[in-house]
């Protein structure tokens, strides 16, 4: 028994409904997926200011976690601070403060960032608190801080810092 298909004048098999409009071809998904992945990759890259802000936050976290060695990793080899303080002197100053106070807290105001090609300046107000674990800190001081940062092998390093009591 042979099956025959009857086709009407429009080229549509009998019993089938005719299309109601223009037929839309499905767009291959691969180009759209690639475009989406490229867009996500572009969004995930950190611009220099975002990376710099991350370095500032990482330095603050190292101090609050009482890790003077981790703090020193954020300092450039030629770091210079108040009164000629060098990189090793900054580590010793941090270690002394950490020995003096069991609890360390640093609260910074908004960061004012000025970017250049491979250098940046970050200004902010910081409140440094130290205590022995009681409810109130034993010591607290507010400072106006200006820091100079340099991009070194893809990482932002603190090259200079100046601070003065704000009050």
N, C-alpha and C positions, 0 to 999 in steps of 0.2 A: 504494500500500500504506500503510495507516494503522497507526501504532504505537499500541498501547494500553498504558497503565500500570495494572497491577493493584495496588490498595491494599487492605491487610488491614484488619481491624476497628480497629486501633490508629492508623490513619492513616499507616502506614509503607509505602512501596512494597515490593512483593514482592521478596524477595532481599536487602533491606537489613536490617541488624541494628538491633534496638531499643536505645535508650540504656540504659545500666546505672544511671544515677543522675540526679540533678537536673542539668539543663543549665546551665552557667555561661556567662554572657555575658562576652565579653572587655571589659575596662575600657579606655576610650579612654586612650591614652598621653599625650595633651597635658596633662591636669591633673597627672599624676605628673612629667612633665618640668618643668613650671613650678614645682612644689613643690621639686624637686631643685635647680633653678637659684636659687630664693630661698634655700634652705638654704646653697648654696655662696656666694652673695653675702653672706649674713650672716656666714659664717665668715671671709670674706676681709677684712671690715672690721676695722681695727685699733682696739682699745679704747685709751683715752688712755694707760694705763700701757705698753702695747706700743709705741705711737708714741714715748713718752718714752724708753724703753729704746733704741729705734732712734736717737733723736737723740743720746743719750749715746755710743752705739757709733760714730755718724757723726763726732762731734767727736773721739773717740779716733783714728779712722782718718785724719782730716785732719791731726792732729799727727804720727802715725806716717808719713804720706806727705810730711811736711815742707812742708805747705801752710798757712802762717799766714793767708793771705787766706780760705781755706775755713774755717779754725777760727773766724775773726772773724765769719763769717756765722751761726754758731750763738749768738753773743752778743747779748743785748738791747742796744738803744741806750743804756740807762741801767745797763749792767752795772757791778757794783762787786765788787772783790776785796780781798785782804789789803792793809792799809795804804792804802786809798783807791784802789787800782788801778782805772782806768777801762777802757773797751772798747779804746781805742787803745793804752793802756799794756799791756794783755794781749797785743795783737798784737805789740807791740815786744818784750815779754818772751819770747814764743814764738819770734820771729825771732832774737833773741839766742841762745837755747838751740839753735836749728837751725843757726846759724852756728858755734857752738862744737863741735857734735857732728855727724858725718856720718851716723851711725846713731842712730835714736831708737826706743826701745821703751817701751811703757806696758802694764803688767799690772795689772788691777784685780781686787780681791776681789769677792765677791758684792755686788750693789747692794741697799741697803736703801731701798725707795721708800715714801714717804708721799704719797698723792694727796689733793688737795682739788679743788674745782670747776675752777678754771683755774690752779691753782698746784700745785707739787709740790716735795718735798725729797728729794734723793738723797744718801745717805751711802755711802762705800766707802773702802777702803784701796787706794792706788795705789803701784806701784813704777815709778819713772821711771828709765830707763837711757839713757845716752848714750855713744857710742863712736866710734872712728875707723875701724871696719871690722875690727878684730881679733876674735879669738874671745871675749875677755872685754871687758865694757864698761869705759870709762875712769872712769865715774861712775855711781853708782846711789844712790837715796834712796827710802825708803818714807815715804809721807805718809798722814795721816788727812784725808779730804776730805769737806766738806759743801757741797752745791750747792743753790741755789734756782732753780727753773725756772718759767717763765710761758708759758701758751698765748697766742700772738700771731698772729692771723689764721690759725689752724689749725696753726701750727708751734710746737713747743716751743723756747723761747729761754732760754739760760742768763742769769739775772738777777743771780745772786750766787754767789760761791765763796769758801770759807775753807779753808785747808789749813795743816797743821802737821806737822813731822817726827814720825813715829811712833816712831822709835828714839832 
